[in-house]
Amino acid sequence: MTTTPSYRDHPAEIRDDFTTDQRWETLTEEEHAIWRLLFERQAGILRDRAVPAFIDGLTGLGIAAEGVPNFERLSDVLEKATGWRIVCVPGLVPDEVFFRHLSERRFPSTSFIRTRAQLDYLQEPDVFHDIYGHVPLLMNPVFADYMQAYGQAGLRASSRNSLHNLARLYWYTVEFGLIATDDGLRIYGSGIASSKGESIYALESPKPNRLGFDLKRVMRTKYRIDDFQETYFVIRSFEELFEETAQDFQPIYDEMATASDYEPGQVLPEDRRFAPNPPGTDSAAA
């Protein structure tokens, strides 16, 4: 588990389930100012790049540029919409704890925010990544169900030595997923949505691969944590994502046990490829 300067400076009780209090009132004006800077920057970038459900979620939750949101207020809105609540955690938590929260429709979020020196890169998720990047799509009923199903799958995988396969599914969907729409490719992954550089790179750069989503393919594909992604997987809809993943993965894990992994930038002959979105044009499957 990791901690942050805010928690060292203002100790708070950490409960058995690794939750703690946000203590929104202790946030400084500088922390709120950094939120405003990040929010306003991403608002312009994502206007025509994020999936409409993401923008709708921001609006419905009332997440805005004024400052770091109050988790209790957000949770009250979110719970009425899809039954989810936000719980504050001091940093990264054990896998089983994380899966348990998701399985019970609780999204764990840190409360610290990056410094101005870290605006464009932060190794550990902060409150902007967690709340701005993740929470808006929890207002979408289908995606909200997918997140709960993922948590349930995580609890089952904990005893099956298959967490690395499941982690890849989370990485390539929840964190770095793209979706095909009538207007071209759009962003839904939080790791892209909360990043200035990757929001543009993921859709418009000719460098990365954009491949049609295939569950087994995703579970066999390694990923990078130190740079922009070499491969993004593209879903057709949240309904497709939920239907593909709302199952017991044990037969797939058994198959994965004897299958080799794919490198992050590897392309297979059978992969369905998508072209990038040049500015002002639509994307189409190649």
Disulfide bonds with the S-S distance in Angstrom:
none
